[in-house]
Amino acid sequence: MSSPTGPASGLPVRMPRPRQPGRHRRPEPLAAPEGAPALVLAVPGTSSAATRSLAEEVVSIARSELPGLDARIGYLDGDDAEFPTLQSVLTRAAEERTARYEQARAAGADVPQPDGPVAVAVPLLAGPDNALLRRVRQAVMESRIAADLTDVLGPHPLLAEALHVRLSEAGLARADRARLFTVATAADGIILASVGGEEAVQAAGITGMLLAARLAVPVMAAALDEEGAIAATAEQLRGSGSQQLALAPYLIGPEIDAGLLDAAAKEAGCSAAEALGPYPAIGKLALAKYTAALGIAPPQPQGTPVR
């Protein structure tokens, strides 16, 4: 027997730990809701071991931010053997959800019939590319699966941070303005290279303004897929006083042939940074698109200080 003041037997009772008050309390851990749709990363470009490694790192970051997340990878140009297509990944996710429901019912569990989207497809694109987005949309439609399709990852301040990091890694930008660390090869003008036409250039320009604020140098966006655009932008920057230019790809990587970047850098007569690749912000932004589509509120993606 026990009394209002405690157990009569004198045995200890484990009491819940009180939450730490105030703004410094530790946030409650967040996990993916049970039965939540899968996050399917829609990967453009040629399927390769390097592309797979990049995509796997992106989904690994997303899983680390939201434990329990069912994250998968579908390739626009997959072969369904080594590189599963986006369409087949969506179909498989639907089949597995149905199988889980039927197994639960067979075991006597009173579970509701699955409802809502099976998956949320997130294009692995920093900016809009209508040709690629049409292919993603077509794959989703042809799968005949209830799946949501999100917008691309940018523009976003975290992408400006990622560009800054890639430039500093290439020795083309100061890693930290506050420390006034001198980089002899630091550029005084940045060409932000995008693909996808004028809409992509405008979207890249928004992130470019954020990058310019970080570096305190002019940044101009230009289309890699428009003949002469990179050279014209380089000429414009030099005409306004920039002498040492750098090319910063506003691209994650798989969506463009690396040879096109090399040719653009030669055309502009400058050095180039690496594409964004599996920078941590990419995985966080992919997750943010997924949770926004489902109305879940995860921790807001935070930037990493450039060192």
PERAFEN-V865097 format. One record per residue. N is the residue number from 1. RES is the residue in three letters. PHI is phi in degrees with one decimal (999 if undefined). Layout:
n->N res->RES phi->PHI
n->N res->RES phi->PHI
This chain:
n->1 res->MET phi->999
n->2 res->SER phi->-132.5
n->3 res->SER phi->-117.1
n->4 res->PRO phi->-59.3
n->5 res->THR phi->-96.2
n->6 res->GLY phi->149.1
n->7 res->PRO phi->-72.5
n->8 res->ALA phi->-67.0
n->9 res->SER phi->-76.3
n->10 res->GLY phi->84.0
n->11 res->LEU phi->-70.0
n->12 res->PRO phi->-68.8
n->13 res->VAL phi->-115.7
n->14 res->ARG phi->-79.2
n->15 res->MET phi->-96.3
n->16 res->PRO phi->-63.7
n->17 res->ARG phi->-71.2
n->18 res->PRO phi->-65.4
n->19 res->ARG phi->-72.2
n->20 res->GLN phi->-67.0
n->21 res->PRO phi->-76.3
n->22 res->GLY phi->89.4
n->23 res->ARG phi->-75.1
n->24 res->HIS phi->-95.1
n->25 res->ARG phi->-67.9
n->26 res->ARG phi->-73.2
n->27 res->PRO phi->-67.2
n->28 res->GLU phi->-64.6
n->29 res->PRO phi->-64.1
n->30 res->LEU phi->-110.9
n->31 res->ALA phi->-131.1
n->32 res->ALA phi->-64.6
n->33 res->PRO phi->-60.1
n->34 res->GLU phi->-61.1
n->35 res->GLY phi->77.8
n->36 res->ALA phi->-65.1
n->37 res->PRO phi->-59.4
n->38 res->ALA phi->-75.4
n->39 res->LEU phi->-90.3
n->40 res->VAL phi->-111.6
n->41 res->LEU phi->-79.8
n->42 res->ALA phi->-89.7
n->43 res->VAL phi->-101.5
n->44 res->PRO phi->-84.8
n->45 res->GLY phi->87.9
n->46 res->THR phi->-68.7
n->47 res->SER phi->-72.2
n->48 res->SER phi->-158.2
n->49 res->ALA phi->-61.8
n->50 res->ALA phi->-67.3
n->51 res->THR phi->-63.7
n->52 res->ARG phi->-62.9
n->53 res->SER phi->-60.6
n->54 res->LEU phi->-62.0
n->55 res->ALA phi->-62.8
n->56 res->GLU phi->-64.6
n->57 res->GLU phi->-68.6
n->58 res->VAL phi->-62.7
n->59 res->VAL phi->-69.5
n->60 res->SER phi->-64.1
n->61 res->ILE phi->-63.6
n->62 res->ALA phi->-61.5
n->63 res->ARG phi->-64.1
n->64 res->SER phi->-68.3
n->65 res->GLU phi->-80.7
n->66 res->LEU phi->-138.5
n->67 res->PRO phi->-55.5
n->68 res->GLY phi->87.2
n->69 res->LEU phi->-68.4
n->70 res->ASP phi->-90.6
n->71 res->ALA phi->-113.7
n->72 res->ARG phi->-132.8
n->73 res->ILE phi->-125.3
n->74 res->GLY phi->-125.9
n->75 res->TYR phi->-101.6
n->76 res->LEU phi->-65.1
n->77 res->ASP phi->-115.7
n->78 res->GLY phi->-78.5
n->79 res->ASP phi->-119.7
n->80 res->ASP phi->64.1
n->81 res->ALA phi->-110.1
n->82 res->GLU phi->-83.0
n->83 res->PHE phi->-125.4
n->84 res->PRO phi->-63.5
n->85 res->THR phi->-72.3
n->86 res->LEU phi->-58.0
n->87 res->GLN phi->-60.9
n->88 res->SER phi->-70.0
n->89 res->VAL phi->-66.0
n->90 res->LEU phi->-64.8
n->91 res->THR phi->-62.1
n->92 res->ARG phi->-63.7
n->93 res->ALA phi->-61.9
n->94 res->ALA phi->-66.7
n->95 res->GLU phi->-62.0
n->96 res->GLU phi->-68.4
n->97 res->ARG phi->-64.7
n->98 res->THR phi->-63.5
n->99 res->ALA phi->-64.1
n->100 res->ARG phi->-63.4
n->101 res->TYR phi->-64.3
n->102 res->GLU phi->-66.0
n->103 res->GLN phi->-65.9
n->104 res->ALA phi->-65.3
n->105 res->ARG phi->-65.5
n->106 res->ALA phi->-64.7
n->107 res->ALA phi->-82.8
n->108 res->GLY phi->90.4
n->109 res->ALA phi->-77.2
n->110 res->ASP phi->-92.1
n->111 res->VAL phi->-113.5
n->112 res->PRO phi->-72.2
n->113 res->GLN phi->-66.4
n->114 res->PRO phi->-55.5
n->115 res->ASP phi->-139.4
n->116 res->GLY phi->82.5
n->117 res->PRO phi->-65.8
n->118 res->VAL phi->-76.1
n->119 res->ALA phi->-151.6
n->120 res->VAL phi->-121.7
n->121 res->ALA phi->-88.5
n->122 res->VAL phi->-117.5
n->123 res->PRO phi->-65.9
n->124 res->LEU phi->-83.7
n->125 res->LEU phi->-137.3
n->126 res->ALA phi->-74.5
n->127 res->GLY phi->-135.5
n->128 res->PRO phi->-69.5
n->129 res->ASP phi->-136.9
n->130 res->ASN phi->-58.4
n->131 res->ALA phi->-64.1
n->132 res->LEU phi->-71.0
n->133 res->LEU phi->-65.7
n->134 res->ARG phi->-62.8
n->135 res->ARG phi->-68.8
n->136 res->VAL phi->-63.1
n->137 res->ARG phi->-61.6
n->138 res->GLN phi->-65.8
n->139 res->ALA phi->-63.1
n->140 res->VAL phi->-64.3
n->141 res->MET phi->-65.7
n->142 res->GLU phi->-70.3
n->143 res->SER phi->-71.0
n->144 res->ARG phi->57.2
n->145 res->ILE phi->-107.9
n->146 res->ALA phi->-71.6
n->147 res->ALA phi->-138.3
n->148 res->ASP phi->-90.0
n->149 res->LEU phi->-122.0
n->150 res->THR phi->-89.9
n->151 res->ASP phi->-78.0
n->152 res->VAL phi->-71.2
n->153 res->LEU phi->-76.2
n->154 res->GLY phi->-114.7
n->155 res->PRO phi->-74.0
n->156 res->HIS phi->-163.9
n->157 res->PRO phi->-57.7
n->158 res->LEU phi->-67.1
n->159 res->LEU phi->-73.7
n->160 res->ALA phi->-63.7
n->161 res->GLU phi->-61.5
n->162 res->ALA phi->-62.5
n->163 res->LEU phi->-61.4
n->164 res->HIS phi->-59.2
n->165 res->VAL phi->-63.3
n->166 res->ARG phi->-63.0
n->167 res->LEU phi->-65.6
n->168 res->SER phi->-68.5
n->169 res->GLU phi->-63.6
n->170 res->ALA phi->-86.4
n->171 res->GLY phi->73.7
n->172 res->LEU phi->-106.5
n->173 res->ALA phi->-154.4
n->174 res->ARG phi->-66.8
n->175 res->ALA phi->-72.4
n->176 res->ASP phi->-148.2
n->177 res->ARG phi->-63.4
n->178 res->ALA phi->-62.8
n->179 res->ARG phi->-87.9
n->180 res->LEU phi->52.8
n->181 res->PHE phi->-70.2
n->182 res->THR phi->-83.5
n->183 res->VAL phi->-117.4
n->184 res->ALA phi->-61.8
n->185 res->THR phi->-96.9
n->186 res->ALA phi->-58.2
n->187 res->ALA phi->-78.5
n->188 res->ASP phi->-110.4
n->189 res->GLY phi->-164.4
n->190 res->ILE phi->-119.3
n->191 res->ILE phi->-100.0
n->192 res->LEU phi->-94.8
n->193 res->ALA phi->-92.3
n->194 res->SER phi->-128.9
n->195 res->VAL phi->-130.1
n->196 res->GLY phi->122.6
n->197 res->GLY phi->82.9
n->198 res->GLU phi->-63.5
n->199 res->GLU phi->-60.9
n->200 res->ALA phi->-66.6
n->201 res->VAL phi->-63.0
n->202 res->GLN phi->-63.4
n->203 res->ALA phi->-66.3
n->204 res->ALA phi->-63.9
n->205 res->GLY phi->-62.2
n->206 res->ILE phi->-65.7
n->207 res->THR phi->-65.9
n->208 res->GLY phi->-61.2
n->209 res->MET phi->-63.7
n->210 res->LEU phi->-68.3
n->211 res->LEU phi->-66.3
n->212 res->ALA phi->-61.3
n->213 res->ALA phi->-67.7
n->214 res->ARG phi->-71.1
n->215 res->LEU phi->-97.4
n->216 res->ALA phi->59.0
n->217 res->VAL phi->-137.2
n->218 res->PRO phi->-67.7
n->219 res->VAL phi->-129.5
n->220 res->MET phi->-129.0
n->221 res->ALA phi->-89.2
n->222 res->ALA phi->-148.8
n->223 res->ALA phi->-89.6
n->224 res->LEU phi->-67.8
n->225 res->ASP phi->-92.9
n->226 res->GLU phi->-119.1
n->227 res->GLU phi->-58.2
n->228 res->GLY phi->81.5
n->229 res->ALA phi->-68.4
n->230 res->ILE phi->-66.1
n->231 res->ALA phi->-63.5
n->232 res->ALA phi->-65.1
n->233 res->THR phi->-68.4
n->234 res->ALA phi->-61.2
n->235 res->GLU phi->-64.6
n->236 res->GLN phi->-65.6
n->237 res->LEU phi->-65.3
n->238 res->ARG phi->-66.9
n->239 res->GLY phi->-67.1
n->240 res->SER phi->-94.5
n->241 res->GLY phi->114.1
n->242 res->SER phi->-75.3
n->243 res->GLN phi->-110.1
n->244 res->GLN phi->-120.3
n->245 res->LEU phi->-96.9
n->246 res->ALA phi->-141.8
n->247 res->LEU phi->-100.5
n->248 res->ALA phi->-116.0
n->249 res->PRO phi->-70.8
n->250 res->TYR phi->-88.0
n->251 res->LEU phi->-142.8
n->252 res->ILE phi->-81.9
n->253 res->GLY phi->142.4
n->254 res->PRO phi->-64.4
n->255 res->GLU phi->-78.2
n->256 res->ILE phi->-139.6
n->257 res->ASP phi->-73.7
n->258 res->ALA phi->-58.4
n->259 res->GLY phi->-63.3
n->260 res->LEU phi->-68.0
n->261 res->LEU phi->-66.7
n->262 res->ASP phi->-61.1
n->263 res->ALA phi->-65.8
n->264 res->ALA phi->-65.6
n->265 res->ALA phi->-63.8
n->266 res->LYS phi->-66.3
n->267 res->GLU phi->-61.8
n->268 res->ALA phi->-85.9
n->269 res->GLY phi->67.0
n->270 res->CYS phi->-147.8
n->271 res->SER phi->-85.2
n->272 res->ALA phi->-129.7
n->273 res->ALA phi->-86.1
n->274 res->GLU phi->-74.4
n->275 res->ALA phi->-64.5
n->276 res->LEU phi->-60.7
n->277 res->GLY phi->60.0
n->278 res->PRO phi->-85.2
n->279 res->TYR phi->-58.7
n->280 res->PRO phi->-49.2
n->281 res->ALA phi->-61.5
n->282 res->ILE phi->-65.4
n->283 res->GLY phi->-64.2
n->284 res->LYS phi->-67.2
n->285 res->LEU phi->-70.5
n->286 res->ALA phi->-61.3
n->287 res->LEU phi->-65.6
n->288 res->ALA phi->-62.2
n->289 res->LYS phi->-64.6
n->290 res->TYR phi->-63.2
n->291 res->THR phi->-68.2
n->292 res->ALA phi->-65.1
n->293 res->ALA phi->-65.4
n->294 res->LEU phi->-97.2
n->295 res->GLY phi->75.7
n->296 res->ILE phi->-91.4
n->297 res->ALA phi->-112.6
n->298 res->PRO phi->-82.5
n->299 res->PRO phi->-57.4
n->300 res->GLN phi->-65.6
n->301 res->PRO phi->-61.0
n->302 res->GLN phi->-104.7
n->303 res->GLY phi->-79.7
n->304 res->THR phi->-110.8
n->305 res->PRO phi->-58.0
n->306 res->VAL phi->-78.2
n->307 res->ARG phi->-113.1
